[in-house]
Every structure is written in structure tokens, then in C-alpha cells.
Amino acid sequence: MSKVIVHNSVTLDGVMQAPARADEDLRDGFEHGGWAQPYFDEATVSVVSAGIAQDGDLLLGRRTYEDFASVWPHMPVENRFTAVMNNFRKHVASTTLDEPLSWNNSMLLQGDVVEAVARLKEELGNDLVILGSGELVQSLMRRNLIDRYELLIHPLVLGSGRRLFSAGGPSVALRLVDTKTTITGVVIATYEPAETAA
């Protein structure tokens, strides 16, 4: 059975919005886009590379998919993630997009997204890695479909922005199974649901 793995950057106050670029996500007047960039070092690159292993598939919500699809096909081939991101098989949760999707190797999930992900877990040999996609994460948490959380916790408090674990979201007990710290102070914490952790 495949695992669903959330791999996200967050601040100490849980903000996940727009870590990569200033213009990445301006919803609600968010002005701190690109906050993760100053903390990116070789240790982070190593963990990110492992977290989005080349034999996995991506599982993306619509907003994250559209942002990635507007950026990655145009990234220089010298970027170590360009080929990986463009060649991944991408499963997209959306009720507003239509096939064919513009980014290669992308397909829409059919029907109820939670049921579709449960089917993929049974059918695929590859793990499903979620990047960004906060609303999708919340939906899957409610049905206990997430097997691992790999969080890059940055030493930064923003005070505003969309959070990975939002108020009113589902309650989940987690167990810490691994931790690393980078020289820039990013804590890379891996959690699994407490009831299923080995």
C-alpha cells in the first residue's frame, strides 16, 4: 500500500503560505512571500531531495498545482529539481479544472477526492507526496489518510498567513520519528500518526 506524505515548509507559528517567492500567494494581502529562501542550505536541499523522491507521485490541490504548472515547465534545466518536478506523475484534486491538464504527466482525481486518494493508496506502488495544498491536507487528515508529515520548521514567526493546521481543523495525535537541524536553524521533523507509528 502506498503512503501519503505531507512535505511542507512552515514557520514557528505554522504559516505555510508562499514560502518560495514574493508573488507566490498574495491572498488576504499576504506580504511575506519568499520567507523560506534565506534558510535554504545544502542540508535543506538534501532533505527536500529525499522528501520528494524520484520514484514517488505528487498529490496536489488545485491552487498549488496551478502555481507549480506556471513555474516548473519554465525553470532552467540546471536547477536540480526541474526534471524531477516536470517528470513526476501528478494527481490533482480539483472540481474546477478540466482535462487535459497543461503540465505534463498530470491527471485529475475523479469523483470525491478523499475516496480517490484512498483508492490510489491501494492501487499505486509509489508513495504520494503532498507539497503545499493546505486544504487537501485538511481533507485527508479528517479521514486519517496521511501516513507521514515531513515538516521543515523555520525559525521565523510571521504573525499572519495561512497555516498548515488551521483553527477548527481535525485533531490528530502524532509521534516524532526523526529530527534533523540545519545550520540555518531549520528543524526538519518527521511525524507519523501515533496509532500507526512503528
N, C-alpha and C positions, 0 to 999 in steps of 0.2 A: 504494500500500500504506500502511496506517495504521502509525503508530509507537506503541510502548508507552513511556510516560514516567512514571518514578517521581518524584514531587514530595513530598518529606518534610522535616520539621524533625528535626535530630539535634543532640546535644551533641558537644563535642570528643571525648568517649570513646565516641561512636557510639550513645548511647541514643536511641531513638525513642519509647519508651513514654510515653503520656499527656502530650503537650506542651500540651494546651489547657485541661484542667480538673483540679482536685484529685481528683475522683472518677472520672476518665475510665477508668482501668485500674489496678485495685488488685492485680492478680495478683502473686504472690510477695511480698506485703507491701510493694509499691512505695509510697513515701511522698512522692515528689517531683512528683506530678501538677500540671500547670499551669506547668511550668518555662519554657515559651516566652513566656508572656504579658508579662513585663516587657521583652522585647526587641521587641515588636510596635510598629512605627512606620510612617509613610507609605510609606517605601521598601519595607518588607516587604509592606505591603498591595498596592503596585503590582506587585511580583514575584509574589505569590500570585495576584493577579487575572489576570496574564498566564499564569501556570503552569496555571491551571485555566480555560483559555479557554472561552468560552460555546459554541463550535462543536465541542467535544470530547465524549467519553463518559467516564464514570467506570468503573473496573475495581476492584472491592473484594473483599477477603476477608470471610468471614462475621463475624468479630468487629468489624471496622471498620464493616461495613455495619450491623450491629445497633446499634452505638453511634450512628452518624450518623442512622439511622432513628428513634432515640428522641429526638434533639435537634432536627434541622433542620426537621421539619414544624411545630415549636412556636416557632421563632425569630421575633422581630419582623420585619415586612416592611421596617423601616427599615435593618436590617442589610444591608450591600451584597452579602453572599454568599447571603442566604436564597433569593431567587428563583433564582439560578444553581444552587445545590445541589439545590433541590427540582425544578427543571425538567430537569436533566441526565438523559440516559438512563444507567442504572446496570446494569452487568453484574456479577453476584455469583457468586463461587466458593464453593460450599458443598456438602457432602454431607449436611447435617442439616436445612437449611431446605426448605420446600415452597412451591410457588407456589399461589395468588397471593401475592406479597410485599407487605407492608403499605405501603411507601414508594412513592409514585407513580413511574412510569417505570422500575421495577426488574424485572429478569428474571434467572433463574438460568442459569448456564452449564450446558450439557448434556454429560454424558459426562466424559471426562478433561479436567481444567482446562487443562492445557498444550496439548493438541490443540485445545480450544475457543478458546483465545486465539490460537493460530496461525491458525485459520480466520477469526476476527474480523479479524486483521491483513490478511488477504487480501480480505475482503468489505466492510469498512467504509470509508467515505471519511473518517471522523473519527478523530483520534488517541484513544488510550485512556490516560487519566491515572490512575495509582495513587496514592491517598492512604493513609498508614498501611499496613496489610496486609502486615506483615513476612514472614509465612510464604508468602504468594502471591509476593512479590518473590523470595524464595529459590528457589521452584519454577521461576519463569520465568527466573531467572539461569542455572540449570542447563542450560536449553535454548537459551540465547543469544537470548531473545525480547525483552529490554529494549533499547530504542534510545537512551534518554537518561535520565540521573539529574540532577534538579534538586534540590540539597540546600541547605537553609538551615542552615548550621553555626553553632550558637550558642556564644558564649564562656563555656562552662559545663562543668564536669566533675561528674558526679553519682556515679560510683563504683558504681552499681547500676542495674539496669533492663534491659529487653530491647533488644537492639541491632539495627540495620538489617542489618549484616553480622556475623552471629554466628559463633562458633567452629565450625569444621567445615563451614562453608558453601562454596559454589563459589568458585573463583578466577577473577577477571575483570580483564584489563588495560584501564584506562580512559585517556582523553585529555581534558584540560581544554580546553573550547572557549569558556567565558565565565566571568567572575567579576565580582561587584559586592560592595561592602561598605556596610552601612547605618551610620547614626550610632550605633546601639546596639552595633555590633561584630559583627553577624551577617554572616558571609561566605556569599554566595549563589553556589555553584559549580555549573556545568553541565558534566557529563561525558558522553562517548559512548564506546562500546566502541572500543578503539584500532584494531582491524582494519577498522572501518566508518566511522570518523570522517572527515569531509570536510576 
